[in-house]
Amino acid sequence: MSYLAVLSSNFKVYSEAIKLEHSIFALPFALLTFFIVLDGTPNYSTLFWIIVSMVSMRSFGMAANRIIDREIDKKNPRTSGRALPLGLISLECMLFFTVVSLLVFIFSVLNLHTSAMKFLPIPIIIMVVYPYLKRFTWLAHYGLGVVYLIVPSAVEIAINGNISLGILFIGVAAMFWVSGFDILYAISDFDVDKKQKIYSIPSKFGINKALTISRLSHAVSVIMLFIAGMVLNSGVLFFVGVIVTKILLIYEQSLISPENLKKLNMAFFTMNGVISLIFGIFVILGEVLNL
C-alpha cells in the first residue's frame, strides 16, 4: 500500500496525532488580521489560500514536533499514548505526512503575494527549531509564542507584501497569549520534566512562580492588544473584544491554583479556543460593520 493510501485510510489517527482541531487557536488571529488589512472587504480567493497555508504549516510543525519528540513522548505517561509511541503510525509514514504538509504549504504560498516567498524559510525554521528548545532552555514556551508572533505579519505579507506596526503588536500579543497558556500546560508535566531534565518554567521555578509568570504573560498580551487597537485606529468593537478577552483570561487563570490543578485541561484547551474565537469575532464584526 502506498504512503498516500495509508494517509487517507488513517486520516482520523493522523488528525488526532497532530491535534488538527487545535488549528482553531491560531486561525482567529490570522482571520482578524485578514479583515483588518482589507478593511472588512475580503478577497475570498486570498482568504482560502491563507487558511490552507495556516493549516498546512501547523500540520507540518506538529508532525515535525511529534517526530523530534518521539523518544521524550514515549517516557511521559501523558504522551505515551500518542500515535508514534504506540506504533499506530510508522516513522516513515509520519515523515511522509510531514513532507506532504510542507509541500501543500509551499504551494499555497505561491498563490499569495509574491513577497511571501521571500519569507518562506522563516516559519519552516521556527517550526523545526521550536521542539529542540525544551532540551536546553526554560524559555521554550516563548519559542512556541514566536510561532504565533509571526502569524499576523505573515498574513499581512500574504495580502500586500507589507509589515505594519499595528499588526506587529497583534503578533506580540498573540505570542504572550499562547506562551502564557503553554506555561500552564507544562504544569501537567512538572514531575516528568524534572525527572527527564526537560526545561520548562514550572520545572525551573516551581508551580507557584509558573502561575505568576503565566498571568503576567497574559497581562502583557492584553496591553499589546490595546496598543495595537490604538495604533490601528480601531473601532469600538475591537476594544470591547480586548475587554472581554481580559475578563475571560482572568476567569481562565482563576480555574487553576497550586492546590487545585484538576481543571488544567479545561483552562488550556477549552478556554484557549473560546477566548481566541470570541476576540476574533469582535474584531471581524468591527471591521465588517465599521464599528
Contacts in CASP RR format, 6 or more apart in sequence:
PFRMAT RR
TARGET T0000
AUTHOR 0000-0000-0000
METHOD contacts of the structure
MODEL  1
MSYLAVLSSNFKVYSEAIKLEHSIFALPFALLTFFIVLDGTPNYSTLFWI
IVSMVSMRSFGMAANRIIDREIDKKNPRTSGRALPLGLISLECMLFFTVV
SLLVFIFSVLNLHTSAMKFLPIPIIIMVVYPYLKRFTWLAHYGLGVVYLI
VPSAVEIAINGNISLGILFIGVAAMFWVSGFDILYAISDFDVDKKQKIYS
IPSKFGINKALTISRLSHAVSVIMLFIAGMVLNSGVLFFVGVIVTKILLI
YEQSLISPENLKKLNMAFFTMNGVISLIFGIFVILGEVLNL
1 9 0 8 1.000
3 92 0 8 1.000
3 93 0 8 1.000
3 96 0 8 1.000
6 93 0 8 1.000
7 14 0 8 1.000
7 93 0 8 1.000
7 96 0 8 1.000
7 97 0 8 1.000
7 100 0 8 1.000
10 88 0 8 1.000
10 89 0 8 1.000
10 93 0 8 1.000
13 83 0 8 1.000
13 88 0 8 1.000
13 89 0 8 1.000
14 20 0 8 1.000
14 83 0 8 1.000
14 89 0 8 1.000
14 97 0 8 1.000
15 21 0 8 1.000
16 83 0 8 1.000
17 62 0 8 1.000
17 63 0 8 1.000
17 66 0 8 1.000
17 82 0 8 1.000
17 83 0 8 1.000
17 84 0 8 1.000
17 88 0 8 1.000
17 89 0 8 1.000
17 94 0 8 1.000
18 58 0 8 1.000
18 59 0 8 1.000
18 61 0 8 1.000
18 62 0 8 1.000
18 63 0 8 1.000
18 66 0 8 1.000
19 62 0 8 1.000
20 55 0 8 1.000
20 59 0 8 1.000
22 269 0 8 1.000
23 54 0 8 1.000
23 55 0 8 1.000
23 58 0 8 1.000
24 273 0 8 1.000
24 276 0 8 1.000
24 277 0 8 1.000
25 178 0 8 1.000
25 272 0 8 1.000
25 273 0 8 1.000
25 276 0 8 1.000
26 54 0 8 1.000
26 58 0 8 1.000
26 147 0 8 1.000
26 148 0 8 1.000
26 151 0 8 1.000
26 174 0 8 1.000
26 276 0 8 1.000
27 51 0 8 1.000
27 54 0 8 1.000
27 55 0 8 1.000
28 276 0 8 1.000
28 277 0 8 1.000
28 279 0 8 1.000
28 280 0 8 1.000
28 281 0 8 1.000
29 148 0 8 1.000
29 151 0 8 1.000
29 152 0 8 1.000
29 170 0 8 1.000
29 171 0 8 1.000
29 174 0 8 1.000
29 276 0 8 1.000
29 280 0 8 1.000
30 50 0 8 1.000
30 51 0 8 1.000
30 54 0 8 1.000
30 151 0 8 1.000
30 152 0 8 1.000
30 154 0 8 1.000
30 155 0 8 1.000
31 47 0 8 1.000
31 280 0 8 1.000
31 284 0 8 1.000
32 170 0 8 1.000
32 279 0 8 1.000
32 280 0 8 1.000
32 283 0 8 1.000
32 284 0 8 1.000
32 287 0 8 1.000
33 151 0 8 1.000
33 152 0 8 1.000
33 155 0 8 1.000
33 156 0 8 1.000
33 167 0 8 1.000
33 170 0 8 1.000
34 42 0 8 1.000
34 46 0 8 1.000
34 47 0 8 1.000
34 50 0 8 1.000
34 155 0 8 1.000
34 159 0 8 1.000
35 42 0 8 1.000
35 283 0 8 1.000
35 284 0 8 1.000
35 287 0 8 1.000
35 288 0 8 1.000
36 167 0 8 1.000
36 232 0 8 1.000
36 234 0 8 1.000
36 283 0 8 1.000
36 287 0 8 1.000
37 155 0 8 1.000
37 156 0 8 1.000
37 159 0 8 1.000
37 160 0 8 1.000
37 167 0 8 1.000
38 159 0 8 1.000
39 287 0 8 1.000
40 284 0 8 1.000
40 287 0 8 1.000
40 288 0 8 1.000
43 159 0 8 1.000
45 111 0 8 1.000
46 112 0 8 1.000
46 158 0 8 1.000
46 159 0 8 1.000
49 108 0 8 1.000
49 109 0 8 1.000
49 111 0 8 1.000
49 112 0 8 1.000
49 158 0 8 1.000
50 108 0 8 1.000
50 112 0 8 1.000
50 155 0 8 1.000
50 158 0 8 1.000
50 159 0 8 1.000
52 104 0 8 1.000
52 108 0 8 1.000
53 105 0 8 1.000
53 108 0 8 1.000
53 109 0 8 1.000
53 112 0 8 1.000
53 158 0 8 1.000
54 151 0 8 1.000
56 101 0 8 1.000
56 102 0 8 1.000
56 104 0 8 1.000
56 105 0 8 1.000
56 108 0 8 1.000
57 101 0 8 1.000
57 105 0 8 1.000
57 123 0 8 1.000
57 124 0 8 1.000
57 127 0 8 1.000
59 97 0 8 1.000
59 101 0 8 1.000
60 98 0 8 1.000
60 101 0 8 1.000
60 102 0 8 1.000
60 105 0 8 1.000
60 124 0 8 1.000
60 127 0 8 1.000
61 98 0 8 1.000
61 101 0 8 1.000
61 127 0 8 1.000
61 128 0 8 1.000
63 94 0 8 1.000
63 97 0 8 1.000
63 98 0 8 1.000
63 101 0 8 1.000
64 98 0 8 1.000
64 127 0 8 1.000
64 128 0 8 1.000
64 131 0 8 1.000
65 127 0 8 1.000
65 130 0 8 1.000
65 131 0 8 1.000
66 73 0 8 1.000
66 82 0 8 1.000
66 83 0 8 1.000
66 84 0 8 1.000
66 94 0 8 1.000
67 84 0 8 1.000
67 91 0 8 1.000
67 94 0 8 1.000
67 95 0 8 1.000
67 98 0 8 1.000
68 128 0 8 1.000
68 131 0 8 1.000
68 132 0 8 1.000
69 79 0 8 1.000
69 131 0 8 1.000
70 84 0 8 1.000
70 85 0 8 1.000
70 91 0 8 1.000
72 79 0 8 1.000
72 196 0 8 1.000
72 198 0 8 1.000
73 79 0 8 1.000
73 80 0 8 1.000
73 82 0 8 1.000
73 84 0 8 1.000
73 85 0 8 1.000
74 80 0 8 1.000
74 85 0 8 1.000
75 192 0 8 1.000
75 196 0 8 1.000
76 189 0 8 1.000
76 192 0 8 1.000
76 196 0 8 1.000
77 192 0 8 1.000
78 188 0 8 1.000
78 189 0 8 1.000
78 192 0 8 1.000
79 85 0 8 1.000
80 86 0 8 1.000
83 89 0 8 1.000
83 94 0 8 1.000
84 91 0 8 1.000
84 94 0 8 1.000
89 97 0 8 1.000
102 124 0 8 1.000
106 120 0 8 1.000
109 116 0 8 1.000
109 117 0 8 1.000
109 120 0 8 1.000
109 158 0 8 1.000
110 117 0 8 1.000
112 158 0 8 1.000
112 159 0 8 1.000
113 157 0 8 1.000
113 158 0 8 1.000
113 159 0 8 1.000
113 160 0 8 1.000
113 161 0 8 1.000
114 161 0 8 1.000
115 157 0 8 1.000
115 161 0 8 1.000
116 154 0 8 1.000
116 157 0 8 1.000
116 158 0 8 1.000
116 161 0 8 1.000
119 154 0 8 1.000
119 157 0 8 1.000
122 150 0 8 1.000
123 147 0 8 1.000
123 150 0 8 1.000
123 154 0 8 1.000
126 143 0 8 1.000
126 146 0 8 1.000
126 147 0 8 1.000
126 150 0 8 1.000
127 147 0 8 1.000
130 140 0 8 1.000
130 143 0 8 1.000
130 144 0 8 1.000
130 146 0 8 1.000
130 147 0 8 1.000
133 139 0 8 1.000
133 140 0 8 1.000
133 143 0 8 1.000
133 199 0 8 1.000
134 140 0 8 1.000
134 198 0 8 1.000
134 199 0 8 1.000
134 200 0 8 1.000
135 198 0 8 1.000
135 199 0 8 1.000
136 199 0 8 1.000
137 199 0 8 1.000
138 199 0 8 1.000
138 200 0 8 1.000
138 201 0 8 1.000
138 203 0 8 1.000
138 204 0 8 1.000
138 205 0 8 1.000
140 199 0 8 1.000
140 200 0 8 1.000
141 179 0 8 1.000
141 180 0 8 1.000
141 182 0 8 1.000
141 183 0 8 1.000
141 186 0 8 1.000
141 200 0 8 1.000
141 201 0 8 1.000
142 175 0 8 1.000
142 179 0 8 1.000
143 179 0 8 1.000
144 178 0 8 1.000
144 179 0 8 1.000
144 182 0 8 1.000
145 174 0 8 1.000
145 175 0 8 1.000
145 176 0 8 1.000
145 178 0 8 1.000
145 179 0 8 1.000
145 182 0 8 1.000
146 175 0 8 1.000
147 178 0 8 1.000
148 171 0 8 1.000
148 174 0 8 1.000
148 175 0 8 1.000
148 177 0 8 1.000
148 178 0 8 1.000
149 171 0 8 1.000
149 172 0 8 1.000
149 174 0 8 1.000
149 175 0 8 1.000
150 171 0 8 1.000
151 171 0 8 1.000
151 174 0 8 1.000
152 167 0 8 1.000
152 168 0 8 1.000
152 170 0 8 1.000
152 171 0 8 1.000
152 174 0 8 1.000
153 163 0 8 1.000
153 167 0 8 1.000
153 168 0 8 1.000
153 171 0 8 1.000
155 167 0 8 1.000
156 162 0 8 1.000
156 163 0 8 1.000
156 164 0 8 1.000
156 167 0 8 1.000
157 163 0 8 1.000
165 231 0 8 1.000
166 227 0 8 1.000
166 228 0 8 1.000
166 229 0 8 1.000
166 231 0 8 1.000
166 232 0 8 1.000
167 228 0 8 1.000
167 232 0 8 1.000
169 224 0 8 1.000
169 225 0 8 1.000
169 227 0 8 1.000
169 228 0 8 1.000
169 229 0 8 1.000
169 231 0 8 1.000
170 224 0 8 1.000
170 225 0 8 1.000
170 228 0 8 1.000
171 224 0 8 1.000
172 224 0 8 1.000
173 220 0 8 1.000
173 221 0 8 1.000
173 222 0 8 1.000
173 224 0 8 1.000
173 225 0 8 1.000
173 228 0 8 1.000
174 221 0 8 1.000
175 221 0 8 1.000
176 217 0 8 1.000
176 218 0 8 1.000
176 220 0 8 1.000
176 221 0 8 1.000
176 224 0 8 1.000
177 217 0 8 1.000
177 218 0 8 1.000
177 221 0 8 1.000
177 276 0 8 1.000
178 272 0 8 1.000
179 217 0 8 1.000
180 213 0 8 1.000
180 214 0 8 1.000
180 217 0 8 1.000
180 218 0 8 1.000
180 221 0 8 1.000
181 214 0 8 1.000
181 267 0 8 1.000
181 268 0 8 1.000
181 272 0 8 1.000
183 200 0 8 1.000
183 201 0 8 1.000
183 202 0 8 1.000
183 210 0 8 1.000
183 213 0 8 1.000
183 214 0 8 1.000
183 217 0 8 1.000
184 210 0 8 1.000
184 211 0 8 1.000
184 214 0 8 1.000
184 256 0 8 1.000
184 264 0 8 1.000
184 267 0 8 1.000
184 268 0 8 1.000
185 264 0 8 1.000
185 268 0 8 1.000
186 193 0 8 1.000
186 200 0 8 1.000
186 201 0 8 1.000
186 202 0 8 1.000
186 203 0 8 1.000
186 210 0 8 1.000
187 202 0 8 1.000
187 207 0 8 1.000
187 210 0 8 1.000
187 211 0 8 1.000
187 256 0 8 1.000
187 261 0 8 1.000
187 264 0 8 1.000
188 261 0 8 1.000
188 264 0 8 1.000
188 265 0 8 1.000
189 198 0 8 1.000
189 200 0 8 1.000
189 202 0 8 1.000
189 203 0 8 1.000
190 200 0 8 1.000
190 202 0 8 1.000
190 203 0 8 1.000
190 206 0 8 1.000
190 207 0 8 1.000
192 198 0 8 1.000
193 199 0 8 1.000
193 200 0 8 1.000
193 202 0 8 1.000
193 203 0 8 1.000
194 203 0 8 1.000
200 210 0 8 1.000
201 209 0 8 1.000
201 210 0 8 1.000
201 213 0 8 1.000
201 214 0 8 1.000
202 210 0 8 1.000
205 213 0 8 1.000
207 258 0 8 1.000
207 261 0 8 1.000
208 258 0 8 1.000
211 253 0 8 1.000
211 256 0 8 1.000
211 257 0 8 1.000
211 258 0 8 1.000
214 253 0 8 1.000
215 253 0 8 1.000
218 249 0 8 1.000
218 253 0 8 1.000
221 249 0 8 1.000
222 242 0 8 1.000
222 245 0 8 1.000
222 246 0 8 1.000
222 249 0 8 1.000
225 242 0 8 1.000
225 245 0 8 1.000
225 279 0 8 1.000
226 239 0 8 1.000
226 242 0 8 1.000
228 234 0 8 1.000
229 235 0 8 1.000
229 238 0 8 1.000
229 239 0 8 1.000
229 242 0 8 1.000
232 238 0 8 1.000
234 283 0 8 1.000
234 286 0 8 1.000
235 286 0 8 1.000
235 291 0 8 1.000
236 291 0 8 1.000
237 282 0 8 1.000
237 283 0 8 1.000
237 285 0 8 1.000
237 286 0 8 1.000
237 289 0 8 1.000
237 291 0 8 1.000
238 282 0 8 1.000
238 283 0 8 1.000
238 286 0 8 1.000
240 282 0 8 1.000
241 278 0 8 1.000
241 279 0 8 1.000
241 280 0 8 1.000
241 282 0 8 1.000
241 283 0 8 1.000
242 279 0 8 1.000
244 278 0 8 1.000
244 279 0 8 1.000
244 282 0 8 1.000
245 275 0 8 1.000
245 278 0 8 1.000
245 279 0 8 1.000
248 271 0 8 1.000
248 274 0 8 1.000
248 275 0 8 1.000
248 278 0 8 1.000
249 275 0 8 1.000
251 271 0 8 1.000
252 267 0 8 1.000
252 271 0 8 1.000
252 272 0 8 1.000
252 275 0 8 1.000
253 267 0 8 1.000
255 263 0 8 1.000
255 266 0 8 1.000
255 267 0 8 1.000
255 271 0 8 1.000
256 263 0 8 1.000
256 264 0 8 1.000
256 267 0 8 1.000
285 291 0 8 1.000
END
